[in-house]
Amino acid sequence: MGSTQTSFEAVIGLEVHVQLLTQSKLFSSDPAHVTELPNAHVSPIVLAHPGTLPRMNKKAIEGAVKMGLVCGSTITRNNYFARKNYFYPDLPKGYQISQHTHPICEGGAVNITTSSGKRAIRLTRIHLEEDAGKSMHDQHPALTYLDYNRAGVALIEIVSEPEMHSADEAAAYLTQIRKLVKWIGICDGNMEEGSIRCDANVSVRRSGTTALGTRVEVKNLNSIRHLKHAVQLEIDRLISMVERGESVVQETRSYDADAGTTFSIRTKEDADDYRYFPEPDLPPFIVDEVSLEAIQKELPVLPDEKFAHYCAIEGLTAYDAEQLTEEISLSTYFDLIAGQTAHKKTAVNVLLGPVKSYLNETGLQWNDLPDNPKGWCALLELIATNQVSFSQAVQTLLPAVLIDPTIDVVELAGQKDILQNTNIDDHLSWVESVIMDMPEKVLEYRKGKKGLIGLFVGEVKKRSKGKADPKKTTELLMQTLDKN
C-alpha cells in the first residue's frame, strides 16, 4: 500500500444474506431447494394472489436463533415482521416481508484472523426475511426473464458494524460466517448457487479522523474472492475521488467479475424510502425460554473450541487443527478415528491427503464414509510402525477401509504381500548389493552429489520387491556410503 493510501482508512460493513436449510419457504409450503426448472416451486402465496395469507416457518426461526447464539447475540423474545416496500420485477408482491425495528438477534460478534492478528467484528443485528426471485438477463437478447423459484425462500441477514478496515478483513469475516453456518447446519454454504450472498458497504476517511465518509454499497457478491476484489477496487476508487476533490455520492454498485470492475446501478435508498410498517397478515411470534434452551442444546461444539482441543489435548499443530475444523463432518470423522488410536498425526496425514482426494474424485462427503474405527486403528498402526509403506497402505489397504467396515486390514496386508521386511540383515544385504553394483554412482555421491541417495533407495526398493523399510534403508545407505 503506497503512501497516498496510508493517509486514508477504509471503513467496511457487510450485510450477509444466508439461505436457511429449510424444507419449505419462509411463509408457504413451496419447496425451498434449488431446481433448474424455472418457476417450478411457486404458489399463489409466493405470487401474492388476492386472498392468500402467509404462515411462518418454525425451522427458519430456530435457524436464526442458532446463529444468534453462536455469535453471542441477544435473542429478542417478542418479535414481529414488517413490510419493506419497493418495486422490482422479481419481487411479485411489491414488498418484502422482513424485520425492521425488532430483529430476532441483536449485537454479538464474529471472530476473524488475518495476518494482522485476531479480532472480533461486532454485529449490529441478525434478522429474518424472505428472498426475492431472480431476473435473468442472458436468456433473450431483448427481454428479461423472471424465475420465482427463489422468491419466499427463508433468509437471515447478518449485518456487521462498520469496523472492518481492509479487503483482507472483509474476506476473513465472510469466510468465518460461511464456516459457522455450515458447522451448525443452517446453510449448505454453496455460494455458487446463491446460498450465501454479500453486500459490502465501503467508505474512506482521512487517517486519524472518526467521522464516517459517504458510503457506497456493492451488491450481490457471491464469492469470497469477488468480495475481496470488489472491496479493494472501491477503496482505491474512493481514495482517488477524494484526492481529486470530487464528492462521493451514496449509491448502489455492482461487480463485474469478467471485467474486474464495479459500476453504478442507482443512487442508494435510505431506510425511510422503504416505508416500513408491521406486516398485517402475520401475528407476532415469541421465542420462549423452553424453546431457547432446546435450541441451545442442539448446538455442536464450535470450531474455536475444537481447535483448542486439537492443539492442547490431541497434540496437533495449529495448521492441522485449522484444517480439521474447516467443516464439522471432517472434524467428526477425525474424532471417530482419534478415539481409537495413538497415531493422531498419521491419521491427519491420511485424512487430509489421500482421503480428501478420494472424496473429491468420487463426489462423496465425509459423512458418506463408513463407521470403521477398528479398520482405521489397524491401518494407522501398520503405517506408523513402518510395517507397510505409506504408499502401499494408501493404494492397497485404504480403499478397503473406506468401503468395507468388516475388512481385516492386517490379514489383507498379508494376502497382498505388502508387509515390510523388518530384518536388519536382509536390509544390509540389499544395501550392500546395490552399492557393489553401482560403483560410478557411489563415487559421484562421495564427491558431494548427495541427492543420489534417492536413486539408491529406489534400487533397494526394487530388489526387495517393495518390502524394504524406506527409513531403515536410507539410514543404512548413508551409514555405509559415508564411512568409506
N, C-alpha and C positions, 0 to 999 in steps of 0.2 A: 504494500500500500504506500503510495507516494506521499510527499509532504503536504500536498494540497488536501488529500483525503484525510490525513491525520488531524487536520484542523476542524474536521466535522465529525459528528457522531450520528450514526444511524439509529433510528428507533423503530422497532418492528413489533407488531402484534399479529397473531394468527387466529383465524377462525377456521376450525377443522370440522368438516361435516363427516360423520361416521354413520354408515348404513348398518342398522342393527340386524342381527341374525334372528329374525322372527319368521314364523311360517307364513303369516299374513301381514297385510299392510297396517298402518297405524290406526286407521279408522274404518276399515272394511275387511271383508273376508277374502279379498283377492289375493292370490299367491304373491309372495314378495320376492321369489327367486328370479334370477336373470333368465331370460329366454330370447332366442334370436328372432322369433316370430313377432313382428310389431303388433302392438295393441291386442295381444292375446290375454293379458291379465288386467282387464279393465271392467268396471261395473258402473251401474247408474250412480252409485255413491261417489266414486272417483271422478266421474264426468259431471257431477253436480246437477243431476236431473232434478226437476222440481219434486218436492215431497220426500226426498231421500234424507236420511239422518245418519251422521257418523256415530261410531261406537268405539270406545277406547280399547287398546290392546294392552293387556296387563303385562305381558312379557317385555314389551318395549319400556314400560315404566321401570320394571326390575332391572333392565339393562342400563338405563340411565342412572339408577341408584347405585349399581355396582361400580360404574365408572367414577361416580362422585366419592364413594367410599375409598376406592383405590387412590384417588388424588387428595384425600383428606378434606373434601369439601363439606360444607354444612348442608344437610339434606332438608329441603323445605317440606314441612308436614302438610300444609294446606295449599293445594295447587289448583290452578285453572289454566285453560288455554285461551289464546287470543287470536283474533283475525288480523293478519298482516296484509293490507290491501295494496295490490299493484297489478297492472295488466301486463301479461306476457303470453304469447301464443301457446307455450307449453304449460301454462297454469290454467286448467279448464274452468275452475271456479271463479277466477278473477281475484282470488285471495288465497293466502296460505295459512293453514292453522299451525300456530307456533305458540311460544310463550314469550311474554314481554316483561312485565314488572316483577313477576314471581317465577323465576327459573327454578327447576326442580333441584338444582345444586348450585350453591354459591361459594366462591372462594376456592381454596385448595391450591395445589401446585403440582408441577411435573418436573422431576429432576433430570437434568441433562449433563452430559460430559462432552467436552471439546478439548482441543489442545491447550486451551486456557485454564482448564480445570473443571471442577464440578460446581453447579449452581442450580438453584430452584427457580423455575419460571412460574410466577403466580398466575392463577386463573381468576378471571372475572366471574365466569358462570359456565354452567353446562345446562342446556335446555333441550327439550323435546320439540320436534317439528316434523311435518310431512315433507317429502321430497316433491319436486316438480317433475314434469315429463321431460322429454328430450327432443330438441329441434335438430333435424338432420339436414344439413345444407349441401351434402355431397351426393344426394340421390338423384337430383334432377338439375339441369343447367339453369333453369329459371324459377324453380319452385323450392320451398322449404317443406319437408315432410315432418309430421309430428308423430312421435311414439309415446303413448301414455302409460306404457308398462311400468315405468318407474314412478309415476305420479301416485302419491299417497304412501310410498314406502317410508317406514319409520327411520328417522334420523335423530342423532344427538348432535348438537353443535357445541363444540368446546372452544370457548373464547378466552384467549390469554390476555393478560395485562400487556400494555405496550412497553416491554422491558427487555426484549432481545436486541442486540446491537450489531449483529453480523449475519451474513448468509449462512455461515457455519452453524451458528446457534439456532437459527430457524430450521435448518436441516436436521440437527440433532434433536430438536423438540418434536418435529413431526415423526422422526424415526422412533422416538420413545413412545409417543402416543400409539403408533401402529403396533409396536411390540405389546403394549399394555392391553389394547382392545382385543388382540388375538389371544393373549395369555389368559384373559378372564373369560374368553369365549363369547363376547358380544358382537364380534365382527370378524369376517374372514380376512380382512386386511388387503384384499385384492384391489390395488389402486388402478390397475389397467382396466378393470371393469367398473370403476367408479365407486367402489365400496368406501373409499376414503378420498375426499376432495378438500382442497385447502384454498382459502382466500388469504392473501397477505396484505396487510396494511403497512405501508412504508413511508417514513418521513425522515428528514435530516435536520440537524441543528448544529450551530457552532459549538465546538468542544468547550465544556465548562459552563454552558447555559442550561437552563432547566425547562424553559418553555418549549412545548411541542411545536414542530413545524407543520405546515399543511400536508396532509397525508394523501396518498393515492392508494387505491386498492387494486391488486391484481387478482382476477377471479379464476376459479376452477383449475387450479394446478393439480394435476393427477399423478405426479411422481415426485419423489424426494429430490431427484436430480433437477427436474424442471423448477421446483420451488427454489432451490439454491441458486440456480442460474438467473431466474426472473428477479429475485430479490437483489442480487448483486447488480443486475442491469439497472434496476430502479434506483439503487443507492448512487451509482455512478451518474445516472441521468439527472437526478435531483441535485446532486452536488454541483454538476456543471451548470444547471439552470441558475442556482443561487449565486454561483461565482460570476455569471454573466449579468447578474442583476435582474433576472427575469422572475416574474411572480409564478408560484406553483399553484395550480388550480386543483381543488379537490375533485377527483374524477375516478371513474372505474376503468381499468385497463385489462387487456387480455394478453396472453403469452402465446407467441407463435413459435412452436418448438422447431419447426423446419428452418425458419429464417433466423431463429435465435434472437428475437426482438420482442418488445412489448408494444402495444398500440392502444390508443384511446377508444373506448366504446361509448361512454356517456359521462356527463357530469354526475357526481355521486349524490344520491339522495341522503337526507338525514332521516332520523327515526320518525320525526313528525310527519314526513311525507307519506308514510305508510298508513296513517290514520288507524292505529291500533285501537281495538276495543274488545272486551271479553267475548269469547265465542258463545253465542246464544244457544247453539244446538248441543253443547256438551256440558254436563254438570261438573262442578269442581271435584277433584279427587284427593284423597288423603293417604299419606304414607304413614301408617301407624307403627308403633314400637315393635309389635309382634312381627310384622312384615319386614321391618328393618333388620331385626335380629336374624330372621331366617335368611335374608339375602346375604348378610354378613357371614354367616356360617358356610354359605356356598362358595365363598371366595377361596381360591387356592393360595398357597404360599407365593409371594410375589417375587419377581426376578431379582431385585436387590438383596432380599433375604436369602434367596437361593445362591446368589453369587458369593455372599459372605460365608455361607455354609461350605460351599465347594472349596474355597480358599483355606478357611480355618480348620474345617473338620476333615475334608477329603484330601487336603494337601495338594490341590491342583494350582496351577499358575493362574494369574489373573486373565491371561489370554484364553486359556482353556475354559475357565469359568464363564467368561463373556460369551464364548461360542456356544456353550451348553445352555445358556439362558436366553438364546435368541428366540426359541419357541418352546412352549410348555410340553409339547409331545416329545421332543428330543430330551428335555430335562427329565421327564417321567420315565422314558426308556432307559436313560443312563442310570437313574436311581434304582430301577429294577435290577440292572446288572451289578451296580456298585455294591448293593446289599449282599451279594453272593461271592465277591472276590476281593482279594487284597491288591490286585493288579489294576488299580484305578487308571493310571496313566496309559497303560496298554489299551484299556477299554476306550479311553478318549481317542487315542490314535486310530483305532479301528472304526469307531463310530463316525468321526469327523472326516476320515479318509474314504476307505472303500465302501462303507455302508451308505454314506451320503451320496457317493457316486452311483451306487446301485439304485437308490431311491430316485435320483434324477433321471436315470435311464429308463426306469420302469414306470415312472409317474406315480409311484406309491408314496404314502405318508408314513411317518414314524409310527403312528398308531395302527397302521396296517400290518406291522411286523408281529410275528407270533410271540407269545409269552414263553420264553425259553431260557430262564436263568441257569438251569443246570448245564445246558449245552454251551452257553456263553462262559460259564465258570471253567469248564474243561478246555475250551478253545483258548482262553486267555492264559491258562496255566501252561499249556503247550508252547505258546508263543513266548511268554515271559521267561520260561526256564530253558529256552532255546532247544526244546525237543523237536519243534517243527519250525522251519524258517518262516518269516513273516509273509513272504511272497507265496509260499506253498499253502500256508494257512488260509490266506485270503482267496487264493484261486481254487483250492480243493475243499476246504472244510467250511469256510464261511457261508457259501451258498446253501449248504445243507442246514446249517444252524438257522438261517433266515427263512427256510421253507418248512423244515420238518422238526417240530419240537420234541419228537421222540428219538431223534438220532443219538447214537452213542459216538461221540466225537473221537475218543481215543481209539475205539475199535475201527472207525472209519479211517483214521490216520494209518493204522496198521494195515488195513486192507489195501490202501492206496500206496503203501510202501514209501511213506514220506517222513517217517520218524528219523530225526537226525542221529548220526553216529556220535556218541559221546566218548568213545575210546581214544585216549591221548596217543597211544601207539599207532593207531590207524591214521590219525591226523598227521603225525610226524612222518609216516611212510609216504603219504600223499604229497606233503610239502617237499620232502627230500627228492622225490622223483621229479617233481615239477622243476625244482632248482637245477637238478642234474641235466634235464632235457632242454633247458633254455639258458645256456651259458652267456650268449650275447646280451640278452635282456638283463641278466643278473649283473653283468659288467656295467651296463647303462645305469641301472638302479644305484649301484655302488659309486658311480661317478656323480650322483646327485639327482637323477631323474626319478624322484620318489613317487611320482604319480603312477608308475608302473605296478605299484602294489595291487591295484585293482585287476590288472591283467593276470597276475599270479593267483589271486583269489579266485578269479573266474575259471582258471585252468584246474585248480584244485576241485572246484565245484563240479566240473565236467568229469574228472577222473573218479570222483566219489559218487557220481550219479545223483548229485544234489543232496547227499546225506552229510556232508561236512558242515560243521558249525561255522558260519562266516566269521563270527567274532573270534573264536578259538583259532581258526585258520589264519586270520590276519595277525594275531599275536605271535603265533609260531613262525610265520613267514618273516615278520620284522625281526624277531629274535635271531633267526637263522641268517638272514641276509645282512644284518648289521654287525654281526660278531666276526665275520670273516673279511 
